[in-house]
Amino acid sequence: MENTQRFIIFDFIPKKLSKTMKLLEGKTAIITGGSRGIGKGIVETFAQHGANVAFTYSSSSEAAEALAAELSKTGVKAKAYQSDAASFSESEQLAATVLEDFGSIDILVNNAGITKDNLLMRMSEADFDKVIEVNLKSVFNMTKAVQRTMLKQRKGSIINMSSVVGVKGNAGQTNYAASKAGIIGFSKSVALELGSRDIRCNVIAPGFIETEMTGKLDEATVQSWRDAIPLKRGGSPEDIANACVFLASDLSGYVTGQVLNVDGGMLT
Ligand SMILES: NC(=O)c1ccc[n+]([C@@H]2O[C@H](COP(=O)([O-])OP(=O)(O)OC[C@H]3O[C@@H](n4cnc5c(N)ncnc54)[C@H](OP(=O)(O)O)[C@@H]3O)[C@@H](O)[C@H]2O)c1
């Protein structure tokens, strides 16, 4: 009897807490590449935590508009914007429009990214440049675009999506690895420049996360990746989104300039 009662109490408390602990209540977040995959997971999880979400996409307008409509029913403000992360002028325009639409910009997640894999021997200049522009230049574009607003607010949290590949390298991904390693150096420098104004900048390095990006791989390759991970599974968008909630919220108020590997132990 006593054991049963204990079970009921411990089962009940976490569920109740998870519904009431809204860590991002009233904050406005911009998430780039929020129409699917990891970005979509971040948009949904931020909204569950009470954030108003402005997110971008490149071409998936139907999926993006459907997500915004779904989240708007839950009581937060949610809006999708078509904006090319690689374009400096579109990024500036986006930040100005979001500020007008939402009134503040408290969190920026630079998540949009692409791959164009090939061995160095066969990699074209165009494929190298494209990956650097979409994955790395985009981070400069959006960080610069929100900087003034966050400086005025004297508060902000910027989260940039790198990869374990940016930390370790990967054959066939020289362009991608260079872009993701560049994000780490950029973010540490931003943390040093903006820390005195309480603007924090951190990096997440996801491992093998099962999205459309990794869905291009054949099942045997996917299984071999899963087998090599200490936690014996690929990660989910929610695994990354939960780490983003921590870095976006005041729970990480004394954390800046860091790289958080969310990889099931892959780099251990
Ligand atoms: N999946 C993994 O295992 C993994 C591991 C490490 C790091 N990452 C990083 O995590 C991030 C998200 O990856 P994912 O797996 O979720 O990718 P994904 O499923 O391919 O989704 C990519 C997202 O980025 C958007 N996007 C692409 N190019 C864009 C551009 N030029 N401007 C604006 N948005 C653009 C896409 O919009 P559309 O839908 O309109 O195309 C989509 O919303 C990327 O930075 C990736 O490098 C992923």
Ligand as a Chemical Component Dictionary entry (heavy atoms), coordinates in Angstrom:
data_LIG
# 
_chem_comp.id                   LIG 
_chem_comp.type                 NON-POLYMER 
_chem_comp.pdbx_formal_charge   0 
_chem_comp.three_letter_code    LIG 
# 
loop_
_chem_comp_atom.comp_id 
_chem_comp_atom.atom_id 
_chem_comp_atom.alt_atom_id 
_chem_comp_atom.type_symbol 
_chem_comp_atom.charge 
_chem_comp_atom.model_Cartn_x 
_chem_comp_atom.model_Cartn_y 
_chem_comp_atom.model_Cartn_z 
_chem_comp_atom.pdbx_ordinal 
LIG N1  N1  N 0  19.994 16.075 -38.822 1  
LIG C1  C1  C 0  21.194 15.923 -38.263 2  
LIG O1  O1  O 0  21.653 14.800 -37.990 3  
LIG C2  C2  C 0  22.027 17.119 -37.926 4  
LIG C3  C3  C 0  23.215 16.893 -37.225 5  
LIG C4  C4  C 0  24.009 17.990 -36.890 6  
LIG C5  C5  C 0  23.598 19.275 -37.226 7  
LIG N2  N2  N 1  22.424 19.450 -37.906 8  
LIG C6  C6  C 0  22.071 20.838 -38.234 9  
LIG O2  O2  O 0  20.789 21.143 -37.720 10 
LIG C7  C7  C 0  20.130 22.075 -38.579 11 
LIG C8  C8  C 0  18.772 21.515 -39.007 12 
LIG O3  O3  O 0  18.981 20.258 -39.648 13 
LIG P1  P1  P 0  17.764 19.320 -40.097 14 
LIG O4  O4  O 0  18.274 17.930 -40.071 15 
LIG O5  O5  O -1 16.532 19.666 -39.346 16 
LIG O6  O6  O 0  17.607 19.778 -41.628 17 
LIG P2  P2  P 0  16.352 19.654 -42.626 18 
LIG O7  O7  O 0  15.386 18.625 -42.126 19 
LIG O8  O8  O 0  16.930 19.482 -43.978 20 
LIG O9  O9  O 0  15.653 21.109 -42.504 21 
LIG C9  C9  C 0  16.347 22.243 -42.919 22 
LIG C10 C10 C 0  15.566 23.488 -42.619 23 
LIG O10 O10 O 0  16.348 24.621 -43.054 24 
LIG C11 C11 C 0  15.578 25.390 -43.978 25 
LIG N3  N3  N 0  16.456 26.026 -44.950 26 
LIG C12 C12 C 0  17.327 25.441 -45.815 27 
LIG N4  N4  N 0  17.959 26.371 -46.547 28 
LIG C13 C13 C 0  17.490 27.582 -46.135 29 
LIG C14 C14 C 0  17.747 28.918 -46.497 30 
LIG N5  N5  N 0  18.633 29.240 -47.456 31 
LIG N6  N6  N 0  17.072 29.905 -45.862 32 
LIG C15 C15 C 0  16.165 29.608 -44.885 33 
LIG N7  N7  N 0  15.880 28.370 -44.497 34 
LIG C16 C16 C 0  16.533 27.359 -45.119 35 
LIG C17 C17 C 0  14.599 24.410 -44.604 36 
LIG O11 O11 O 0  13.496 25.120 -45.186 37 
LIG P3  P3  P 0  12.566 24.425 -46.341 38 
LIG O12 O12 O 0  11.722 23.401 -45.630 39 
LIG O13 O13 O 0  11.760 25.532 -46.891 40 
LIG O14 O14 O 0  13.503 23.806 -47.328 41 
LIG C18 C18 C 0  14.238 23.570 -43.369 42 
LIG O15 O15 O 0  13.293 24.246 -42.582 43 
LIG C19 C19 C 0  21.076 22.316 -39.744 44 
LIG O16 O16 O 0  21.841 23.469 -39.509 45 
LIG C20 C20 C 0  21.974 21.084 -39.732 46 
LIG O17 O17 O 0  23.210 21.313 -40.311 47 
LIG C21 C21 C 0  21.637 18.411 -38.258 48 
# 
loop_
_chem_comp_bond.comp_id 
_chem_comp_bond.atom_id_1 
_chem_comp_bond.atom_id_2 
_chem_comp_bond.value_order 
_chem_comp_bond.pdbx_ordinal 
LIG N1  C1  SING 1  
LIG C1  O1  DOUB 2  
LIG C1  C2  SING 3  
LIG C2  C3  SING 4  
LIG C2  C21 DOUB 5  
LIG C3  C4  DOUB 6  
LIG C4  C5  SING 7  
LIG C5  N2  DOUB 8  
LIG N2  C6  SING 9  
LIG N2  C21 SING 10 
LIG C6  O2  SING 11 
LIG C6  C20 SING 12 
LIG O2  C7  SING 13 
LIG C7  C8  SING 14 
LIG C7  C19 SING 15 
LIG C8  O3  SING 16 
LIG O3  P1  SING 17 
LIG P1  O4  DOUB 18 
LIG P1  O5  SING 19 
LIG P1  O6  SING 20 
LIG O6  P2  SING 21 
LIG P2  O7  DOUB 22 
LIG P2  O8  SING 23 
LIG P2  O9  SING 24 
LIG O9  C9  SING 25 
LIG C9  C10 SING 26 
LIG C10 O10 SING 27 
LIG C10 C18 SING 28 
LIG O10 C11 SING 29 
LIG C11 N3  SING 30 
LIG C11 C17 SING 31 
LIG N3  C12 SING 32 
LIG N3  C16 SING 33 
LIG C12 N4  DOUB 34 
LIG N4  C13 SING 35 
LIG C13 C14 SING 36 
LIG C13 C16 DOUB 37 
LIG C14 N5  SING 38 
LIG C14 N6  DOUB 39 
LIG N6  C15 SING 40 
LIG C15 N7  DOUB 41 
LIG N7  C16 SING 42 
LIG C17 O11 SING 43 
LIG C17 C18 SING 44 
LIG O11 P3  SING 45 
LIG P3  O12 DOUB 46 
LIG P3  O13 SING 47 
LIG P3  O14 SING 48 
LIG C18 O15 SING 49 
LIG C19 O16 SING 50 
LIG C19 C20 SING 51 
LIG C20 O17 SING 52 
# 
